[in-house]
Amino acid sequence: MIGKRSLFILCALVLGFAFLYIPIISMVVFSFNASKLVTVWDAYNSPTLKWYVSMFANEQLLDAAKLSITIAAMNATGAVILGTVAGLVLARFGRFGGRTLLSGITSAPLVMPEVITGLSLLLLFVTMESIFGWPAGRGITTITIAHMTFSMAYVTVIVQSRLSTFDESLEEAAMDLGAHPRKVFFVITLPIIMPAILSGWLLSFTLSWDDLVISSFVSGPGSTTLPMLIFSKVKLGVNPEVNALATVLVAIVSVGVVFAAWWMRRQERIRERDVQMAIAANQ
Amino acid sequence: MARNSSPAGPLFGRIVLWWRVLRQTPAFRITSVFARRLTGKPLVISIPYLWLLLFFVIPFIIVLKISFAETRIAMPPYSPLWEWTSNTMLEVRLTIGNYAFLFQDALYSNAYLSSMRIAGISTLLCLIIGYPMAYGMARSKSSTRNILLLLVVLPFWTSFLLRVYAWIGLLKNNGVINNLLMAMGIIKEPIVMMQTDFAVYLGIVYSYLPFMILPLYSTLEKMDLTLLEAAADLGCRPTKAFLKITLPLSTPGIVAGCMLVFIPAVGEYVIPALLGGPDTLMIGRVLWDEFFANRDWPVASAVAIAMLLLLVVPIMIFQYTQGREMRAHK
């Protein structure tokens, strides 16, 4: 059916993906440009790796990156714990007092504009400090808490939807056989929702690693995360070191995403094969 | 133990009344069960509950409180709402001046309207660009489909800030686009694209396009293609079949995609700050400037509350009714 219609669809796909990728590709290409003007190609000296060299020698940048990785990892771990508990409560605990409220406040951070979340958390931390003396000053702790609060909402949604696709019969069977609810959770439920927890962890890590607005509100002096540093650099215009950094990050993410996709497909194939073998064995 | 017959007088009666009111609140119910039995379900329920109450609900109460305070030059930069002036006098000072200020100064209403306009138009553009892409993806071979899906998801995992930044290099006066056009001799003077509303639209559409494509793709992919075959067998032309069958069936995807683009776009700060000009008004940026540049915490809080009432509450009501409708259909 090669007609006008499929030609139009083909054009839309080609142009659409070009739109999505041209900015990223241009950033990567110009990271090898020797000219300080970044977008004016210096054909004589390029390609060069000098911006990569200066990026890896930039202490400030490396410190910010380290801080961001620390916060992102702590945030992802905490958000996964809180989000899994919330998802489990919403999917498996039936009706209890305040369930509607809980499901409302777990999904509310998803639609909340970042500026509002950031402002409200900062005001909370300031008030808490003046009443309890904790958190003393703002920094890595307050940023992590703030990130956990919005990341856990995403984890909750993922875990809850994973649990809702599985019926409770496995858990009930284990319970009937006398397993303690805690044991049921660790032996049955947790392995079932493991893929959801993993993707929730990765998503939380990325959300935190990427966040500028909320971090800016709740950070203090001496705790500049990588997005905050990048933002202060690029507000003044294009910066060759940022291009180099972006290229490194894009490369890491691409490898990660492609690997994850390959791995997931492999797992899927193994599962399909197992199912087919099980059917064959039954016949 | 009714209030009037209480032997210890009216104060005791009042405490009993308060106790009864307090006992009705869900938070109290959970804590009391929690106190009775330290393990089991209530403990598990209370973990996310307490976290969200402390770090999500209480902050909003504080924002509401500070939006009624007066600005002053101190740390924290707002006046307390109540103060014991002597041992027995409690002075309560609430000002609605911050809200009055929002209504009087046209800046805020303009910022609100222009955020809605920018977010609305960007959402529409995302839909126009994203729909054919999602359609094409859903109708391609399954091997190509997976690769295309990967290509849509990939930018989503790379830094949002850096993807917005990438446009500065393309759009600025001596940027890639202008250099290319001038080298080709199409234009003599560079076109000013940075720091315009155009750049903001472009940035929003670019950043949020994957959020539009993914839900559209998932509804279009699930669609039963035999419906289209039946329509064709009965002599329906493809365009009409698309309008009568495909488009209505993809409505859930359209709604979800539009929400996912529109909601974050309204409160957007990074894109107008990096790509927009000084006259690109968006409410998120106004709040940010009020807070960081003017250090006016009470007005920033009032802006936040107004934004919450005008934007977030309608969305949540919409979501709630949608959820109920979906349950009703089941």
Chai-1 contact restraints between the chains, C-beta under 6 A:
chainA,res_idxA,chainB,res_idxB,connection_type,confidence,min_distance_angstrom,max_distance_angstrom,comment,restraint_id
A,I9,B,P132,contact,1.0,0.0,6.0,A-B,restraint_1
A,I9,B,G136,contact,1.0,0.0,6.0,A-B,restraint_2
A,A12,B,P132,contact,1.0,0.0,6.0,A-B,restraint_3
A,A12,B,M133,contact,1.0,0.0,6.0,A-B,restraint_4
A,A12,B,G136,contact,1.0,0.0,6.0,A-B,restraint_5
A,L13,B,M133,contact,1.0,0.0,6.0,A-B,restraint_6
A,L13,B,G136,contact,1.0,0.0,6.0,A-B,restraint_7
A,G16,B,I129,contact,1.0,0.0,6.0,A-B,restraint_8
A,G16,B,M133,contact,1.0,0.0,6.0,A-B,restraint_9
A,L20,B,P155,contact,1.0,0.0,6.0,A-B,restraint_10
A,P23,B,A166,contact,1.0,0.0,6.0,A-B,restraint_11
A,P23,B,W167,contact,1.0,0.0,6.0,A-B,restraint_12
A,P23,B,L170,contact,1.0,0.0,6.0,A-B,restraint_13
A,S26,B,V176,contact,1.0,0.0,6.0,A-B,restraint_14
A,M27,B,A166,contact,1.0,0.0,6.0,A-B,restraint_15
A,T39,B,G169,contact,1.0,0.0,6.0,A-B,restraint_16
A,T39,B,G175,contact,1.0,0.0,6.0,A-B,restraint_17
A,T39,B,V176,contact,1.0,0.0,6.0,A-B,restraint_18
A,L82,B,P48,contact,1.0,0.0,6.0,A-B,restraint_19
A,L82,B,W51,contact,1.0,0.0,6.0,A-B,restraint_20
A,V85,B,I47,contact,1.0,0.0,6.0,A-B,restraint_21
A,V85,B,P48,contact,1.0,0.0,6.0,A-B,restraint_22
A,A86,B,P48,contact,1.0,0.0,6.0,A-B,restraint_23
A,V89,B,I45,contact,1.0,0.0,6.0,A-B,restraint_24
A,G97,B,P26,contact,1.0,0.0,6.0,A-B,restraint_25
A,G97,B,R29,contact,1.0,0.0,6.0,A-B,restraint_26
A,G98,B,P26,contact,1.0,0.0,6.0,A-B,restraint_27
A,L102,B,Y49,contact,1.0,0.0,6.0,A-B,restraint_28
A,I105,B,L52,contact,1.0,0.0,6.0,A-B,restraint_29
A,I105,B,F56,contact,1.0,0.0,6.0,A-B,restraint_30
A,V111,B,I263,contact,1.0,0.0,6.0,A-B,restraint_31
A,V111,B,V312,contact,1.0,0.0,6.0,A-B,restraint_32
A,V111,B,I315,contact,1.0,0.0,6.0,A-B,restraint_33
A,P113,B,G267,contact,1.0,0.0,6.0,A-B,restraint_34
A,P113,B,G284,contact,1.0,0.0,6.0,A-B,restraint_35
A,V115,B,G267,contact,1.0,0.0,6.0,A-B,restraint_36
A,V115,B,Y269,contact,1.0,0.0,6.0,A-B,restraint_37
A,V115,B,G284,contact,1.0,0.0,6.0,A-B,restraint_38
A,V115,B,L287,contact,1.0,0.0,6.0,A-B,restraint_39
A,V115,B,W288,contact,1.0,0.0,6.0,A-B,restraint_40
A,I116,B,A304,contact,1.0,0.0,6.0,A-B,restraint_41
A,L119,B,A304,contact,1.0,0.0,6.0,A-B,restraint_42
A,S120,B,P59,contact,1.0,0.0,6.0,A-B,restraint_43
A,S120,B,F60,contact,1.0,0.0,6.0,A-B,restraint_44
A,S120,B,V63,contact,1.0,0.0,6.0,A-B,restraint_45
A,L121,B,P59,contact,1.0,0.0,6.0,A-B,restraint_46
A,L123,B,I62,contact,1.0,0.0,6.0,A-B,restraint_47
A,L123,B,V63,contact,1.0,0.0,6.0,A-B,restraint_48
A,L123,B,I66,contact,1.0,0.0,6.0,A-B,restraint_49
A,L124,B,P59,contact,1.0,0.0,6.0,A-B,restraint_50
A,L124,B,I62,contact,1.0,0.0,6.0,A-B,restraint_51
A,V126,B,P76,contact,1.0,0.0,6.0,A-B,restraint_52
A,T127,B,I62,contact,1.0,0.0,6.0,A-B,restraint_53
A,T149,B,F55,contact,1.0,0.0,6.0,A-B,restraint_54
A,T149,B,F56,contact,1.0,0.0,6.0,A-B,restraint_55
A,T206,B,W157,contact,1.0,0.0,6.0,A-B,restraint_56
A,D210,B,S159,contact,1.0,0.0,6.0,A-B,restraint_57
A,D210,B,F160,contact,1.0,0.0,6.0,A-B,restraint_58
A,L212,B,L161,contact,1.0,0.0,6.0,A-B,restraint_59
A,V213,B,Y269,contact,1.0,0.0,6.0,A-B,restraint_60
A,P227,B,L161,contact,1.0,0.0,6.0,A-B,restraint_61
A,I230,B,L161,contact,1.0,0.0,6.0,A-B,restraint_62
A,V234,B,Y165,contact,1.0,0.0,6.0,A-B,restraint_63
A,V238,B,I168,contact,1.0,0.0,6.0,A-B,restraint_64
A,V238,B,G169,contact,1.0,0.0,6.0,A-B,restraint_65
A,A246,B,L162,contact,1.0,0.0,6.0,A-B,restraint_66
A,V250,B,T158,contact,1.0,0.0,6.0,A-B,restraint_67
A,V253,B,W157,contact,1.0,0.0,6.0,A-B,restraint_68
A,V253,B,T158,contact,1.0,0.0,6.0,A-B,restraint_69
A,V257,B,L154,contact,1.0,0.0,6.0,A-B,restraint_70
A,V257,B,W157,contact,1.0,0.0,6.0,A-B,restraint_71
A,A261,B,L150,contact,1.0,0.0,6.0,A-B,restraint_72
